[in-house]
């Protein structure tokens, strides 16, 4: 477990989540599926089980978690690379711009977290009023979003510049924010889809894929057609299973923080499970909005500008409320596991690029300025 003790609580929590994903992936590939038979890459000429051992191994290691280029890709939830960015030079230039933009967004969120006292104490995030309460709830996911965009863009630049992949193989990790006017669409289309297929594998009535068989009606195959929709009960059951698996993934992060606490604190409180409520509440939100949408359809309400504005407001309120439960628990657990050495500082803090630039150009100490904004709160 030494590799999970970086001294940075957020990193260790993320590593724990990565272990949870690896555990589910192992179940997926070893028990639930036969990938050599059920998966097919768009460049495959023959089934993978007919390849020599080394080629089969390389084939397995190249499986995309999002299914990009594979037979199990969910086409409706994966964004595409913009047509104007499909040449190598244009793609690399666009990803460099994204790194520049999202790196400073990452540092802005980081500076807010560092110098807002509620993140370095056990004070509730709700103690600073409703507006800052919403900002406090969203700033940590915002930092994750910006960091993931930077990492993804950097990897994409390397892969495309080295001629390992084509630009089309590296669509954005997140979807269009305009699609997030319901909770279901937020999770299914806008938020990252890196674990989508692994999570839905544990749902009911999983269809066995046979990409090397003719699935057309004339081919005489009895396989369920891809355009056949599941019933609402089956779909909701699968949704609940997906969020339950997601909750278990994040509980692995809880466990890593608990190990750190027990190693460093004499009387260690039990913090395992603080991640559960947020993920277990999401199907409830989907159920509520499905009922509201159903009533709206019965009343003749159609999707338009104002209904979408109402939907965005609903998603904002719901996520802010449920995120508070998670972010409050996470920052409190990190504060216990990695005690602050002195107000506003810990042993892993360093001056950010943004602070250096602002100091050099404007002569302003950004850290002190941000901290002063919270002195009277």
N, C-alpha and C positions, 0 to 999 in steps of 0.2 A: 504493500500500500504506500510505499515511499513516493512513488511517482504521482500519487494523488495529493501530496502535501506540498503544494507550490508556495504556500504562504499567502496566497491570494484566494479569498473565499469564493469569489465568483468563478474563478478558474477551476477550483477543486469541485465545486458544485456541478459545473459543466462536464468535467471528467467523469463524475459519477453518473450523470445522464448518458454519457457516451457508453459507459459500461452497460447501462440498461438497454440501450439500442442494440449493442453487440449481442446481448443475451437473447433478445427477441429475434434478431437476425439468425442466430444459430438455430433457434427453434424453427424458424421459417425455412431455412435451407436444408436442415437435417431431418425434420419431421413432417412439416406441412406440405412441402413441395418436392418435386423431382426436377430441379432446374435444368438438367441436361436434356430433358424431354419437353418440359413445359415452357421454356424460354427460348426466344430466338432473336438474334440481333439482325438488323436490317442488312448487314453485309454478309451474313452467314450463307454459305452455299450448300452445306450439308448439316444434319443435326449434330449438336456438340458431342453427343456420346460416341460418334464415329471418329472423333479426332484423337490423335495420339495424346498421351498423358500430359506432357508439358503444355501442349496447345489447349487442352481442356482446362488446366490450371489457370493459364493466362486468361482464358475465356471467362472463367468464373470470377476472377479478380477484377475484370473490367465491367461487371454488371453495375449499371447505374441505379442508385437508390431511387431516383425519380423516374426511371424507366425510359430515359431519353434515348431514342434509337432502338428500343427493345419492344417486343410484342406486348408487354404488359403496361405500356405507357398510357396514362389517363390523359387523353388528348385535350379534354375540356378544361383541365386545371393547370396545365403547364403553359406559361406564356411563350411566345416565339421571339426569336431575334428579329429586330426591326429590319425591313428590306434594305434600308440605306446603310446598315451596319454589317452586311453579309460578306463584304470583302475583308481580307485580313487587315489591311491598313485602317480601314474605317472602323472595324470592330475593335482593334487595339486602341485606337484613339478614343473611342467612346468609353471603353473600360477605364482608361487612364483618367478621363474626366470624372467618371463615377468614383474612382478611388479618391480623387482630390476632394470632391463634394462630401462624400460619406465619411472620410477620415475626420474632417472638421466637425461634422455632426456627431461622430463618436466622441470626440474630445469635448464638445459642448455638453453632452450628456454626462461624461465622466467628471467634468468640473462641477456640474450641478450636484452630482452625488457626493463628491468629496467635501464640498463646502456647505452643504445643507445639513444642519445639525441633526435632523431626524434620521439621517442615514448612518450616523456614527454614535447612535444611542438607541435605547429601547423605547423612545417616544413614538407614539403612533403617527403614521403618515397623515392621519386626519386632523392632527392638532393645529395645522396651519391654515385652516379655512378650506372651503369647497374647491376653489380654483386651483390652489397649490396642491390640494389633495389629489386632484385629477392629474396634475403634472407629475407629482410624486409617484403615482401608480404607473404612469406610462413611460417614465424616463428610463427605467431599466430595460424594458422590452425595446425601447427606441435605441438604446446603446447596443443591444444584441443585434437589432436590425441593421444598424450602420456597420457594425463590426463584421457581420456575415456578408454584407454587400462588398466590403473591402477585400475580405479573404477570397470570396468567390471571383471577384473581378481580377485579382492578382493571379489566381490559379488559371483563369480563362486566358489571360494574356500569355502566360507561359505556355499553355497547351497549344494555343493557336499560333503563336510566334515560332514554336518549335516544330510546327507542322504535324503535331500529334493528332489534333482534332480539327474539324472544320468549325467556323464560327457558329453554325446552326446547332452544334452540340452543346453550346453554353448559353442557353436562355437565362434570363434573370432568375435568381432564386426565389423572388417574391412576385406575386401577380399584381394586377392593376388595383389600386386603392379605390377606384371608382366602382369596382364590383362588390365592395364590402358593405352593401346596404342591408344585409341580414347576417346573423351570426353564422348560419350555415355556409353562406357564400364567403364570409371572412375566413373561416377555417378551411373551406374547400377550394377556394380560388385565389385569395389574396395572400394569406400567410404561407410561409415556405412549405413545400411539399416533399421534403427530403425523406420523411418516414411514412408517407402516405400508404404505400403498398404494404409495408411491413405491418402497419397498424390494422388495415382492413383484412389482412390474412386471417385474423382471429375472429372474424364475424361469421354469421351463419351462411350456409348454402354457397360456399365458395366454389366458383365454377372452375373446373379443371381445364387448363389451357392445352390445346394441341395445335401449336402454330404450324406444324408440318403436315397437318391433315387438311383436306379440302372441307371447309365448313359451309360451303354454299348449299342451298337446298337441293340442287341437282346432284351434289356429291353424296347424298344419302347419309350424311353425318347426323347423329342424334344430339350433337353438342348444342347447348343453348346458344342462340344467336346473340351477338354482342349488343344489338339494339333492343333486346327484350328487357323491359324495366322491372325492377323488383317491386314488391308490394311495399306500402308505407311501413308496415310493421317490420318487415325484413330490413328495410333501409335504416329505420330508427334503431333496431337491434344492433346492426353493424356499427352505427354511429356511436352507440353507448360502449360497445366493445373497444372501439378505437380510442375513445377518451379514457377508458379504464386502463388500457395499455400505456397510453401517454402518461397517465398519472403514475403508474408503476415505474416508468422510465425516470421520472423526476424524483420519485421516492428514493431511487438509487443515489441521487445527489444528496438527499436528506441523510442517507446512511453515511456517506463520506464525511459530511460535516459532523455527524454524531461521533464518528471515530476520532476525529480531530478534537472534539470537546472532551471526550473521555480520556484522551491522552494528555491533555493540558490542564483540565479543570478537576479539582478534587471532588467537588459535589456536582456531578454533571447532570443537567436537566435532560429529559428526553424530548428531542425535537423531531423525531422521525414521524412523518405524516403531515407536516405543515403544507406540503405541496398538493396534497390530495384534494382539498375543497375546490380549488379553482378549476381543475380539470373535470371533477365529477359534477360540477354545476353547469358546465357548458351544454350537455344534452338537455338539461332542464330549460335553459334559455331557448334552445332550438324548438323544444316542444311548445313553449309559450308563443313564440313567433309563428310557428306553423299553425297554431290554433287561431291567432290573430289574422294571418293571411287567408286561412280558410273562411273565416267570417267575412273578411273583406271581399272575397270572390263571390260569396253568396249575396252580398249587398251590391254587387256590380262594380266594385272599385277596381280600377285597372292600374297597372304599374306606370307611373309617370313621374314628372319632376318632383311634385310635392310628396308623393308616397315614398320616393327614394330619400328625400330630405328627412322625412320622418324615420325611415329605416336607418340612415346614418346616425341620427340622434339616439335611436334605440341602441345601436351597436356601441356607440360611445359610452352611454350611461351604463350599459351592462358590463362592458369590459373594465371600465374604471372601478365599478363596484366590486367585481369578482377579483380583479387584479390586486386590489388592496389586501385581500386575505393572503394572497401568495407573497407579494412583495414585502408586506409587514413581517411575515414569518421568516422570509429569507434574510432580510437585513438584520433581524433580531438574532437569528441563528449564527450569522457570520460575526456579529458583534460579540457573541459569547465565545465562538471558536477562535476568533482572531481579535483579541482585545485591542482597542485603540491605545497607542502609547501616550498621545497627548491630543487635546482637542483639535480636530481638523486634520490630523496627520497619522499615518501608520508607516511601518518600516518599508513598505513597498511603493510609497508615493514618490513620484519624480515630477519635475517640471515638464509640462506638455509643450508641444510645438506651438500651439495657439498662445500660450502664456508668453513664450519667448518672443513671438512676432509682435504681440500687443505691447510688450515691455519695450522692445527696440524701437517701434514706430511711434507709439503714443506716449511712452514713458509711464504706463499705467500698470500697477501690480494687480493683475486680473484676479488672483486668488483672494487678496484682501478685499477687493471691490465686491466680489460675489458673496464672500462671508458677511460683509457689512449689511447686505440686503436682508439677511435673516436675523440680525441682532435683536430687532424689536418684535419678532414673531414668537 
